[in-house]
Amino acid sequence: LLVTTSVDIASDYVVEALTRLGAPHFRLNTEDLPLAAKSSACLKDGRLQWFWRSEHSPTPATADTLRTVWFRRMRQRAMPPDILPAHAEYCLRESEWFVRGTLFGLDSDFHNSDFHR
């Protein structure tokens, strides 16, 4: 799982290399939440189960297939102007904490990370 932004060129190179190697990967551009990426999480039998789906990655990421997280950075998107400011703020805040909360719950290796559990 690469947690990054759409303008992160270093992540572009990592995705390119992983694709060349045939290594499964999922790129989550954080500014895609909450409008262009979808996610769900739940507890089942005491374990976190979740998936992330994005228009940038053809295969969804799931907790049971994830071994490593490369956390680069987070960025919030500009919300459409027809959304009330209070609703936009709520959506963006919830999206950020959903990402953070999901990452806190993972039993995976973290690399190159400013993200502290």
C-alpha positions in Angstrom: 0.0 0.0 0.0 1.4 3.4 -1.0 -0.3 6.2 0.8 0.6 9.4 -1.1 -0.7 12.2 -3.2 -1.4 12.5 -7.0 1.6 15.0 -7.4 4.2 12.8 -5.6 6.7 11.9 -8.3 8.7 9.6 -6.1 5.6 7.4 -5.7 5.2 7.5 -9.5 8.6 5.9 -9.8 7.8 3.3 -7.1 4.6 2.3 -8.8 6.4 2.1 -12.1 9.1 -0.2 -10.6 6.5 -2.4 -8.8 4.5 -2.7 -12.0 7.7 -3.7 -14.0 8.4 -6.4 -11.3 4.9 -7.7 -11.4 4.5 -7.0 -7.7 1.0 -6.4 -6.5 0.5 -2.9 -5.1 -2.2 -0.3 -4.4 -1.7 3.5 -4.5 -4.0 5.6 -2.4 -3.8 9.2 -3.4 -5.3 10.7 -0.2 -6.9 13.7 -2.0 -9.1 11.2 -3.8 -11.0 10.7 -0.5 -13.9 11.1 -0.2 -15.0 11.6 -3.8 -12.9 9.4 -6.1 -11.8 6.6 -3.8 -14.0 4.3 -1.8 -13.3 2.4 1.4 -15.0 0.3 4.0 -13.9 -1.1 7.4 -15.4 -3.3 10.0 -14.4 -5.6 12.8 -15.0 -9.3 12.3 -13.9 -11.9 14.7 -11.8 -9.3 16.5 -9.9 -8.4 13.3 -9.9 -5.3 11.2 -11.3 -6.0 7.7 -11.3 -3.3 5.1 -10.9 -2.5 1.5 -9.9 0.5 -0.5 -10.9 1.0 -4.1 -9.6 3.8 -6.3 -9.9 4.8 -10.0 -6.1 4.7 -10.1 -5.7 1.1 -9.0 -7.5 -1.6 -10.9 -7.5 -4.1 -8.0 -8.8 -3.1 -4.5 -6.5 -3.2 -1.5 -7.7 -5.4 1.3 -6.3 -5.9 4.8 -5.7 -9.6 4.3 -3.4 -9.1 1.3 -1.4 -6.2 2.7 2.1 -6.7 4.0 3.8 -3.3 3.7 2.8 0.3 3.9 4.8 3.1 2.4 3.4 6.3 3.9 4.6 9.3 2.1 2.2 12.1 2.8 -1.4 13.2 3.0 -3.2 16.0 1.2 -6.8 17.0 1.2 -8.7 17.9 -1.9 -10.7 21.0 -2.7 -14.3 20.1 -2.3 -16.9 21.1 -5.0 -18.3 24.6 -4.5 -21.9 23.4 -4.2 -21.1 21.6 -0.9 -21.7 23.7 2.2 -18.5 24.6 4.0 -19.5 22.8 7.2 -20.2 19.6 5.2 -17.0 19.9 3.2 -15.0 20.3 6.4 -16.7 17.3 8.0 -16.1 15.1 4.9 -12.4 16.1 4.7 -11.8 15.6 8.5 -13.6 12.2 8.5 -11.7 11.1 5.4 -8.3 12.0 7.0 -9.1 10.2 10.3 -10.5 7.2 8.4 -7.2 6.8 6.7 -5.2 7.4 9.9 -7.5 5.1 11.9 -7.3 2.3 9.4 -3.5 2.6 9.2 -3.4 2.5 13.1 -5.2 -0.8 12.9 -3.0 -2.5 10.5 -0.5 -5.2 11.4 2.0 -4.3 8.6 5.5 -3.0 8.2 5.7 0.7 7.7 8.5 2.3 5.5 9.7 5.8 4.8 7.2 7.0 7.2 6.4 10.2 9.2 3.3 8.2 10.3 3.7 7.2 14.0 1.5 4.6 15.6 
